[in-house]
Amino acid sequence: MLNSLFSAFLMYSRIPMPKVEWKEENRRYSLGFFPLVGAVIGLALLGWNWLAHRLNLNPFMLGTVSALIPVAVTGGIHLDGFCDVSDALASFGDKDKKLRIMSDPHVGSFAIIRLCVSMMMFSAVLSQLSRNTTAVCACGFVLSRSLSGLSAVTMRSAKSTGTLQSFVKPSHRRVTIAMQALFIAISGTLMVALGGLPGVAALAAATAVLWYCKAAAYRNFGGISGDVCGWFLVLCELWTCTAAVFAEKILEVLK
């Protein structure tokens, strides 16, 4: 279990961890521990938000650094998947062509455009965080990874090989599903309890993004892959935070 925890953080974060041997036994429960990387991001977001308000920093600084926290913790591994899928979808080719594009290490113009737009929007949304919505978004980083890990072991795969499959194939399926379900229950409950209606809106947004990405992945690629999971994570975190912020602002207007 401990080696699986280390493997999860070594693969999906840049947080220093003890080195473990790259073998299936040490990755059996790694996907189950994947949401803990989101917990680290959430705690960092809470800490930065507190510091920014204590120092009375302007919203631009607050939002920009907040958007960079996930990149700093993960090294941008999920943004890489987001770019690959963006290029593949923009090609409007058949399934085989899209899969080849996702395997290409080069980055196309559509990936750069969509990445810039998403990061700008993410920064703008995070610049509007209040204390309640900060807590909701912090929990959202756990929820997004829980949904991603659950999808990896329950949904049809687009490829039989790849980085994701190196974690899916050796995983203990029932234990991994139980771990993900627990993280989903905890993060979802905290989002609603701490955020109220904005938390409900964020939870609904995460669910909607999951079903949209599943449908898009099955239609365009024949299933999910590591790149698709990264694409889902970026969209889920963006729209979860957006839903929470807009729900809170609407409530303020209605009062």
GIVENGI-V717500 format. One record per helix or strand of 2 or more residues. SS is the DSSP state (A for helix, B for strand). FROM is the first residue (numbers start at 0). TO is the last residue. If there is no record, write none. Layout:
ss from to
SS FROM TO
SS FROM TO
This chain:
ss from to
A 1 11
A 23 26
A 29 32
A 34 53
A 58 73
A 76 90
A 94 102
A 108 125
A 130 153
A 162 167
A 172 194
A 196 220
A 225 253
